[in-house]
Structure formats: structure tokens, C-alpha cells
Amino acid sequence: MAITLRQSDADFEQRFAAFLMTKREVSADVDAVVRDIIARVRAEGDTALIDYTQKFG
């Protein structure tokens, strides 16, 4: 969902800080998923790649 921030708003700094924290949490979630995918591909090789191709392709 898109949000609109206006620097002129009284609560801009608070809302902007909250926005930045949200993005960090999302990034951490993505990082964890990517680490799991890489670990599985390293362990299972082509089998994992084929599975991910079918799942996401």
C-alpha cells in the first residue's frame, strides 16, 4: 500500500522514521528467505533449482 509523506506535516519525522523501520523489517524477511533458498540449492543442487523453477517460474 502506498503512503504519502509531506515534509510540511507536523508528524513527518515520526511517520518517516516508522516507514524506514518497516522497510528494514521487510528487508530482513527477504534476506532470510534468500538465505534459505541459497542453502537449499547448495545442499540439493539441480533438484532444488528444478523445484524452484516449477514453483516460481
PDB file of N, CA, C and O in Angstrom:
ATOM      1  N   MET A   1       0.842  -1.169   0.000  1.00  0.00           N
ATOM      2  CA  MET A   1       0.000   0.000   0.000  1.00  0.00           C
ATOM      3  C   MET A   1       0.892   1.238   0.000  1.00  0.00           C
ATOM      4  O   MET A   1       1.830   1.329   0.792  1.00  0.00           O
ATOM      5  N   ALA A   2       0.612   2.162  -0.860  1.00  0.00           N
ATOM      6  CA  ALA A   2       1.386   3.396  -0.960  1.00  0.00           C
ATOM      7  C   ALA A   2       1.003   4.353   0.162  1.00  0.00           C
ATOM      8  O   ALA A   2      -0.159   4.439   0.560  1.00  0.00           O
ATOM      9  N   ILE A   3       1.993   5.061   0.656  1.00  0.00           N
ATOM     10  CA  ILE A   3       1.724   6.101   1.644  1.00  0.00           C
ATOM     11  C   ILE A   3       2.235   7.424   1.093  1.00  0.00           C
ATOM     12  O   ILE A   3       3.135   7.461   0.254  1.00  0.00           O
ATOM     13  N   THR A   4       1.649   8.497   1.577  1.00  0.00           N
ATOM     14  CA  THR A   4       2.077   9.828   1.171  1.00  0.00           C
ATOM     15  C   THR A   4       2.663  10.528   2.384  1.00  0.00           C
ATOM     16  O   THR A   4       2.022  10.630   3.430  1.00  0.00           O
ATOM     17  N   LEU A   5       3.879  11.005   2.231  1.00  0.00           N
ATOM     18  CA  LEU A   5       4.533  11.763   3.290  1.00  0.00           C
ATOM     19  C   LEU A   5       4.789  13.171   2.781  1.00  0.00           C
ATOM     20  O   LEU A   5       5.283  13.367   1.671  1.00  0.00           O
ATOM     21  N   ARG A   6       4.447  14.137   3.603  1.00  0.00           N
ATOM     22  CA  ARG A   6       4.714  15.532   3.256  1.00  0.00           C
ATOM     23  C   ARG A   6       5.625  16.113   4.327  1.00  0.00           C
ATOM     24  O   ARG A   6       5.316  16.065   5.517  1.00  0.00           O
ATOM     25  N   GLN A   7       6.729  16.649   3.896  1.00  0.00           N
ATOM     26  CA  GLN A   7       7.694  17.198   4.839  1.00  0.00           C
ATOM     27  C   GLN A   7       7.094  18.319   5.676  1.00  0.00           C
ATOM     28  O   GLN A   7       7.564  18.586   6.782  1.00  0.00           O
ATOM     29  N   SER A   8       6.082  18.964   5.168  1.00  0.00           N
ATOM     30  CA  SER A   8       5.448  20.070   5.891  1.00  0.00           C
ATOM     31  C   SER A   8       4.510  19.594   7.003  1.00  0.00           C
ATOM     32  O   SER A   8       4.109  20.395   7.847  1.00  0.00           O
ATOM     33  N   ASP A   9       4.153  18.310   7.021  1.00  0.00           N
ATOM     34  CA  ASP A   9       3.267  17.789   8.064  1.00  0.00           C
ATOM     35  C   ASP A   9       3.982  17.774   9.412  1.00  0.00           C
ATOM     36  O   ASP A   9       5.181  17.507   9.490  1.00  0.00           O
ATOM     37  N   ALA A  10       3.227  18.066  10.471  1.00  0.00           N
ATOM     38  CA  ALA A  10       3.804  18.126  11.817  1.00  0.00           C
ATOM     39  C   ALA A  10       4.404  16.789  12.251  1.00  0.00           C
ATOM     40  O   ALA A  10       5.404  16.759  12.969  1.00  0.00           O
ATOM     41  N   ASP A  11       3.798  15.690  11.819  1.00  0.00           N
ATOM     42  CA  ASP A  11       4.274  14.366  12.230  1.00  0.00           C
ATOM     43  C   ASP A  11       5.167  13.702  11.175  1.00  0.00           C
ATOM     44  O   ASP A  11       5.354  12.485  11.196  1.00  0.00           O
ATOM     45  N   PHE A  12       5.709  14.490  10.269  1.00  0.00           N
ATOM     46  CA  PHE A  12       6.528  13.937   9.184  1.00  0.00           C
ATOM     47  C   PHE A  12       7.683  13.089   9.702  1.00  0.00           C
ATOM     48  O   PHE A  12       7.864  11.956   9.255  1.00  0.00           O
ATOM     49  N   GLU A  13       8.465  13.621  10.636  1.00  0.00           N
ATOM     50  CA  GLU A  13       9.647  12.895  11.110  1.00  0.00           C
ATOM     51  C   GLU A  13       9.267  11.565  11.734  1.00  0.00           C
ATOM     52  O   GLU A  13       9.934  10.558  11.499  1.00  0.00           O
ATOM     53  N   GLN A  14       8.211  11.549  12.520  1.00  0.00           N
ATOM     54  CA  GLN A  14       7.750  10.319  13.162  1.00  0.00           C
ATOM     55  C   GLN A  14       7.277   9.312  12.113  1.00  0.00           C
ATOM     56  O   GLN A  14       7.639   8.137  12.177  1.00  0.00           O
ATOM     57  N   ARG A  15       6.477   9.758  11.156  1.00  0.00           N
ATOM     58  CA  ARG A  15       5.964   8.857  10.121  1.00  0.00           C
ATOM     59  C   ARG A  15       7.075   8.357   9.206  1.00  0.00           C
ATOM     60  O   ARG A  15       7.059   7.202   8.781  1.00  0.00           O
ATOM     61  N   PHE A  16       8.043   9.225   8.900  1.00  0.00           N
ATOM     62  CA  PHE A  16       9.155   8.831   8.045  1.00  0.00           C
ATOM     63  C   PHE A  16      10.025   7.792   8.752  1.00  0.00           C
ATOM     64  O   PHE A  16      10.453   6.817   8.134  1.00  0.00           O
ATOM     65  N   ALA A  17      10.287   7.996  10.036  1.00  0.00           N
ATOM     66  CA  ALA A  17      11.066   7.027  10.811  1.00  0.00           C
ATOM     67  C   ALA A  17      10.350   5.677  10.854  1.00  0.00           C
ATOM     68  O   ALA A  17      10.986   4.632  10.715  1.00  0.00           O
ATOM     69  N   ALA A  18       9.034   5.697  11.044  1.00  0.00           N
ATOM     70  CA  ALA A  18       8.258   4.455  11.057  1.00  0.00           C
ATOM     71  C   ALA A  18       8.326   3.765   9.699  1.00  0.00           C
ATOM     72  O   ALA A  18       8.435   2.541   9.627  1.00  0.00           O
ATOM     73  N   PHE A  19       8.263   4.541   8.634  1.00  0.00           N
ATOM     74  CA  PHE A  19       8.369   3.992   7.282  1.00  0.00           C
ATOM     75  C   PHE A  19       9.716   3.309   7.082  1.00  0.00           C
ATOM     76  O   PHE A  19       9.779   2.204   6.544  1.00  0.00           O
ATOM     77  N   LEU A  20      10.786   3.960   7.511  1.00  0.00           N
ATOM     78  CA  LEU A  20      12.119   3.374   7.358  1.00  0.00           C
ATOM     79  C   LEU A  20      12.250   2.069   8.137  1.00  0.00           C
ATOM     80  O   LEU A  20      12.870   1.124   7.649  1.00  0.00           O
ATOM     81  N   MET A  21      11.685   2.001   9.322  1.00  0.00           N
ATOM     82  CA  MET A  21      11.745   0.778  10.122  1.00  0.00           C
ATOM     83  C   MET A  21      10.965  -0.342   9.445  1.00  0.00           C
ATOM     84  O   MET A  21      11.397  -1.495   9.465  1.00  0.00           O
ATOM     85  N   THR A  22       9.833  -0.020   8.853  1.00  0.00           N
ATOM     86  CA  THR A  22       9.040  -1.019   8.140  1.00  0.00           C
ATOM     87  C   THR A  22       9.846  -1.609   7.002  1.00  0.00           C
ATOM     88  O   THR A  22       9.848  -2.824   6.804  1.00  0.00           O
ATOM     89  N   LYS A  23      10.524  -0.770   6.261  1.00  0.00           N
ATOM     90  CA  LYS A  23      11.326  -1.250   5.141  1.00  0.00           C
ATOM     91  C   LYS A  23      12.455  -2.151   5.625  1.00  0.00           C
ATOM     92  O   LYS A  23      12.792  -3.124   4.951  1.00  0.00           O
ATOM     93  N   ARG A  24      13.042  -1.852   6.766  1.00  0.00           N
ATOM     94  CA  ARG A  24      14.110  -2.697   7.308  1.00  0.00           C
ATOM     95  C   ARG A  24      13.573  -4.064   7.689  1.00  0.00           C
ATOM     96  O   ARG A  24      14.234  -5.074   7.451  1.00  0.00           O
ATOM     97  N   GLU A  25      12.385  -4.112   8.279  1.00  0.00           N
ATOM     98  CA  GLU A  25      11.796  -5.389   8.656  1.00  0.00           C
ATOM     99  C   GLU A  25      11.521  -6.224   7.420  1.00  0.00           C
ATOM    100  O   GLU A  25      11.782  -7.427   7.413  1.00  0.00           O
ATOM    101  N   VAL A  26      11.003  -5.606   6.386  1.00  0.00           N
ATOM    102  CA  VAL A  26      10.732  -6.322   5.143  1.00  0.00           C
ATOM    103  C   VAL A  26      12.030  -6.843   4.559  1.00  0.00           C
ATOM    104  O   VAL A  26      12.092  -7.987   4.107  1.00  0.00           O
ATOM    105  N   SER A  27      13.058  -6.029   4.564  1.00  0.00           N
ATOM    106  CA  SER A  27      14.353  -6.432   4.031  1.00  0.00           C
ATOM    107  C   SER A  27      14.898  -7.630   4.794  1.00  0.00           C
ATOM    108  O   SER A  27      15.448  -8.553   4.191  1.00  0.00           O
ATOM    109  N   ALA A  28      14.751  -7.623   6.109  1.00  0.00           N
ATOM    110  CA  ALA A  28      15.227  -8.749   6.911  1.00  0.00           C
ATOM    111  C   ALA A  28      14.480 -10.019   6.540  1.00  0.00           C
ATOM    112  O   ALA A  28      15.082 -11.090   6.462  1.00  0.00           O
ATOM    113  N   ASP A  29      13.163  -9.914   6.307  1.00  0.00           N
ATOM    114  CA  ASP A  29      12.376 -11.069   5.897  1.00  0.00           C
ATOM    115  C   ASP A  29      12.860 -11.602   4.557  1.00  0.00           C
ATOM    116  O   ASP A  29      12.998 -12.812   4.381  1.00  0.00           O
ATOM    117  N   VAL A  30      13.116 -10.714   3.623  1.00  0.00           N
ATOM    118  CA  VAL A  30      13.592 -11.113   2.295  1.00  0.00           C
ATOM    119  C   VAL A  30      14.960 -11.766   2.417  1.00  0.00           C
ATOM    120  O   VAL A  30      15.217 -12.794   1.791  1.00  0.00           O
ATOM    121  N   ASP A  31      15.830 -11.179   3.212  1.00  0.00           N
ATOM    122  CA  ASP A  31      17.167 -11.745   3.403  1.00  0.00           C
ATOM    123  C   ASP A  31      17.091 -13.172   3.932  1.00  0.00           C
ATOM    124  O   ASP A  31      17.839 -14.041   3.483  1.00  0.00           O
ATOM    125  N   ALA A  32      16.202 -13.417   4.875  1.00  0.00           N
ATOM    126  CA  ALA A  32      16.065 -14.757   5.446  1.00  0.00           C
ATOM    127  C   ALA A  32      15.588 -15.754   4.396  1.00  0.00           C
ATOM    128  O   ALA A  32      16.094 -16.875   4.332  1.00  0.00           O
ATOM    129  N   VAL A  33      14.632 -15.362   3.582  1.00  0.00           N
ATOM    130  CA  VAL A  33      14.123 -16.249   2.530  1.00  0.00           C
ATOM    131  C   VAL A  33      15.216 -16.556   1.519  1.00  0.00           C
ATOM    132  O   VAL A  33      15.383 -17.704   1.106  1.00  0.00           O
ATOM    133  N   VAL A  34      15.957 -15.536   1.124  1.00  0.00           N
ATOM    134  CA  VAL A  34      17.033 -15.733   0.149  1.00  0.00           C
ATOM    135  C   VAL A  34      18.105 -16.652   0.717  1.00  0.00           C
ATOM    136  O   VAL A  34      18.605 -17.527   0.011  1.00  0.00           O
ATOM    137  N   ARG A  35      18.465 -16.465   1.984  1.00  0.00           N
ATOM    138  CA  ARG A  35      19.454 -17.353   2.610  1.00  0.00           C
ATOM    139  C   ARG A  35      18.986 -18.800   2.579  1.00  0.00           C
ATOM    140  O   ARG A  35      19.773 -19.705   2.299  1.00  0.00           O
ATOM    141  N   ASP A  36      17.704 -19.022   2.867  1.00  0.00           N
ATOM    142  CA  ASP A  36      17.156 -20.385   2.845  1.00  0.00           C
ATOM    143  C   ASP A  36      17.217 -20.985   1.443  1.00  0.00           C
ATOM    144  O   ASP A  36      17.566 -22.153   1.278  1.00  0.00           O
ATOM    145  N   ILE A  37      16.879 -20.187   0.444  1.00  0.00           N
ATOM    146  CA  ILE A  37      16.920 -20.674  -0.940  1.00  0.00           C
ATOM    147  C   ILE A  37      18.348 -21.037  -1.329  1.00  0.00           C
ATOM    148  O   ILE A  37      18.583 -22.099  -1.906  1.00  0.00           O
ATOM    149  N   ILE A  38      19.290 -20.173  -1.023  1.00  0.00           N
ATOM    150  CA  ILE A  38      20.689 -20.447  -1.366  1.00  0.00           C
ATOM    151  C   ILE A  38      21.188 -21.698  -0.652  1.00  0.00           C
ATOM    152  O   ILE A  38      21.872 -22.526  -1.254  1.00  0.00           O
ATOM    153  N   ALA A  39      20.857 -21.837   0.609  1.00  0.00           N
ATOM    154  CA  ALA A  39      21.285 -23.020   1.365  1.00  0.00           C
ATOM    155  C   ALA A  39      20.709 -24.289   0.754  1.00  0.00           C
ATOM    156  O   ALA A  39      21.404 -25.298   0.641  1.00  0.00           O
ATOM    157  N   ARG A  40      19.455 -24.242   0.364  1.00  0.00           N
ATOM    158  CA  ARG A  40      18.835 -25.432  -0.234  1.00  0.00           C
ATOM    159  C   ARG A  40      19.472 -25.769  -1.571  1.00  0.00           C
ATOM    160  O   ARG A  40      19.726 -26.939  -1.859  1.00  0.00           O
ATOM    161  N   VAL A  41      19.734 -24.759  -2.393  1.00  0.00           N
ATOM    162  CA  VAL A  41      20.364 -25.002  -3.698  1.00  0.00           C
ATOM    163  C   VAL A  41      21.763 -25.580  -3.504  1.00  0.00           C
ATOM    164  O   VAL A  41      22.165 -26.481  -4.239  1.00  0.00           O
ATOM    165  N   ARG A  42      22.498 -25.078  -2.537  1.00  0.00           N
ATOM    166  CA  ARG A  42      23.832 -25.632  -2.261  1.00  0.00           C
ATOM    167  C   ARG A  42      23.744 -27.086  -1.822  1.00  0.00           C
ATOM    168  O   ARG A  42      24.572 -27.908  -2.215  1.00  0.00           O
ATOM    169  N   ALA A  43      22.752 -27.402  -1.015  1.00  0.00           N
ATOM    170  CA  ALA A  43      22.618 -28.761  -0.483  1.00  0.00           C
ATOM    171  C   ALA A  43      22.040 -29.736  -1.500  1.00  0.00           C
ATOM    172  O   ALA A  43      22.479 -30.884  -1.576  1.00  0.00           O
ATOM    173  N   GLU A  44      21.058 -29.289  -2.283  1.00  0.00           N
ATOM    174  CA  GLU A  44      20.329 -30.207  -3.164  1.00  0.00           C
ATOM    175  C   GLU A  44      20.637 -30.025  -4.642  1.00  0.00           C
ATOM    176  O   GLU A  44      20.257 -30.862  -5.460  1.00  0.00           O
ATOM    177  N   GLY A  45      21.315 -28.953  -4.988  1.00  0.00           N
ATOM    178  CA  GLY A  45      21.724 -28.728  -6.375  1.00  0.00           C
ATOM    179  C   GLY A  45      20.558 -28.596  -7.341  1.00  0.00           C
ATOM    180  O   GLY A  45      19.605 -27.855  -7.101  1.00  0.00           O
ATOM    181  N   ASP A  46      20.663 -29.348  -8.456  1.00  0.00           N
ATOM    182  CA  ASP A  46      19.674 -29.244  -9.533  1.00  0.00           C
ATOM    183  C   ASP A  46      18.259 -29.571  -9.075  1.00  0.00           C
ATOM    184  O   ASP A  46      17.296 -29.000  -9.585  1.00  0.00           O
ATOM    185  N   THR A  47      18.127 -30.476  -8.129  1.00  0.00           N
ATOM    186  CA  THR A  47      16.792 -30.835  -7.637  1.00  0.00           C
ATOM    187  C   THR A  47      16.087 -29.603  -7.066  1.00  0.00           C
ATOM    188  O   THR A  47      14.910 -29.368  -7.340  1.00  0.00           O
ATOM    189  N   ALA A  48      16.813 -28.830  -6.278  1.00  0.00           N
ATOM    190  CA  ALA A  48      16.231 -27.607  -5.710  1.00  0.00           C
ATOM    191  C   ALA A  48      15.944 -26.586  -6.802  1.00  0.00           C
ATOM    192  O   ALA A  48      14.904 -25.928  -6.778  1.00  0.00           O
ATOM    193  N   LEU A  49      16.860 -26.447  -7.761  1.00  0.00           N
ATOM    194  CA  LEU A  49      16.642 -25.491  -8.853  1.00  0.00           C
ATOM    195  C   LEU A  49      15.402 -25.839  -9.664  1.00  0.00           C
ATOM    196  O   LEU A  49      14.618 -24.957 -10.017  1.00  0.00           O
ATOM    197  N   ILE A  50      15.224 -27.114  -9.957  1.00  0.00           N
ATOM    198  CA  ILE A  50      14.036 -27.551 -10.706  1.00  0.00           C
ATOM    199  C   ILE A  50      12.776 -27.257  -9.900  1.00  0.00           C
ATOM    200  O   ILE A  50      11.784 -26.772 -10.444  1.00  0.00           O
ATOM    201  N   ASP A  51      12.819 -27.550  -8.610  1.00  0.00           N
ATOM    202  CA  ASP A  51      11.661 -27.294  -7.752  1.00  0.00           C
ATOM    203  C   ASP A  51      11.319 -25.800  -7.717  1.00  0.00           C
ATOM    204  O   ASP A  51      10.154 -25.427  -7.846  1.00  0.00           O
ATOM    205  N   TYR A  52      12.330 -24.952  -7.543  1.00  0.00           N
ATOM    206  CA  TYR A  52      12.077 -23.512  -7.517  1.00  0.00           C
ATOM    207  C   TYR A  52      11.602 -22.997  -8.872  1.00  0.00           C
ATOM    208  O   TYR A  52      10.771 -22.092  -8.934  1.00  0.00           O
ATOM    209  N   THR A  53      12.118 -23.561  -9.947  1.00  0.00           N
ATOM    210  CA  THR A  53      11.673 -23.156 -11.281  1.00  0.00           C
ATOM    211  C   THR A  53      10.196 -23.476 -11.465  1.00  0.00           C
ATOM    212  O   THR A  53       9.447 -22.672 -12.019  1.00  0.00           O
ATOM    213  N   GLN A  54       9.779 -24.642 -11.003  1.00  0.00           N
ATOM    214  CA  GLN A  54       8.368 -25.019 -11.107  1.00  0.00           C
ATOM    215  C   GLN A  54       7.506 -24.160 -10.181  1.00  0.00           C
ATOM    216  O   GLN A  54       6.382 -23.796 -10.528  1.00  0.00           O
ATOM    217  N   LYS A  55       8.035 -23.844  -9.019  1.00  0.00           N
ATOM    218  CA  LYS A  55       7.273 -23.079  -8.037  1.00  0.00           C
ATOM    219  C   LYS A  55       7.130 -21.607  -8.434  1.00  0.00           C
ATOM    220  O   LYS A  55       6.047 -21.035  -8.309  1.00  0.00           O
ATOM    221  N   PHE A  56       8.210 -20.997  -8.909  1.00  0.00           N
ATOM    222  CA  PHE A  56       8.210 -19.564  -9.182  1.00  0.00           C
ATOM    223  C   PHE A  56       8.212 -19.215 -10.664  1.00  0.00           C
ATOM    224  O   PHE A  56       7.959 -18.070 -11.036  1.00  0.00           O
ATOM    225  N   GLY A  57       8.494 -20.192 -11.499  1.00  0.00           N
ATOM    226  CA  GLY A  57       8.623 -19.926 -12.931  1.00  0.00           C
ATOM    227  C   GLY A  57       7.319 -19.847 -13.586  1.00  0.00           C
ATOM    228  O   GLY A  57       7.248 -19.627 -14.795  1.00  0.00           O
TER     229      GLY A  57
END
